[in-house]
Amino acid sequence: MSTTICQVMGFLVSLLGVGGSIMATAMDTWSTQDLYDNPVTAVFQYQGLWRSCVRQSSGFTECRPYFTILGLPAMFQAVRALMIVGIVLGILGLLVCIFALKCIRIGSMEDTAKANMTLTSGIMFIVAGLCAITGVSVFANMLVTNFWMSTTNMFQGMQNVQNRYTFGSALFVGWVAGGLALVGGIMMCLACRGLIPEESRYKAVSYNASGRNISYRTGPYKVGSGYEADPKTRKGTGYEEGPRSEDGRRAYPSKYDYV
């Protein structure tokens, strides 16, 4: 029961993580304009991975997509790639995990196959979470570098050179989503061990003789079958001696007199 609960909880947590990664990738608020020195402005700018937007004080918002790929910085493209890879791996892990759930029986699938599928989906979720966390962290590092460079230019008197940008809400969504996917993958890996049947583990097997009357003889003597009666040691029904005469001989011969 605990294995099923751990597997289902890992699936749900990973589902939230993958959904959060998709949401963070599609959001336009990866970087927002810093309004620390200018709280009142007629134009507010924010940027995402796919387009940049401008919101005016009247409420009108205009977004312009990036029409170029080669003109973007290499680190920016790397962030895109990491987020896309994390989303693809997360979706594949969800598909595999659905068929690997212990509470769902598909045909004659054995528990060993479900255990392998659970481990595979767990590894996919872990890699997807690491991709999301890495991509968001790289973008945050770019923002920090550009922020301090802009701050230095402002102190030098060049205030209108460029605007400063700070962390947007998409970064925090991406961090949380990557953490959830990572935790869900670890839970799936832990649930994999409970799905392995005990019959598949190696156990010591002891072999015993199948019959009680089997005898083993060593040496140059002839080996008997083990079922031959010994007249000297075995007595009972079928081995009783017949009546004897006055001179000590039997009244009628026994079958052992000819052995």
Salt bridges, closest charged atoms under 4 A:
ASP28 OD2 - ARG51 NH2 2.80
ASP34 OD2 - ARG164 NH2 2.98
ASP37 OD2 - ARG164 NH2 3.25
ASP111 OD1 - ARG105 NH2 3.77
GLU241 OE1 - ARG244 NH2 3.22
ASP257 OD1 - ARG250 NH1 2.68
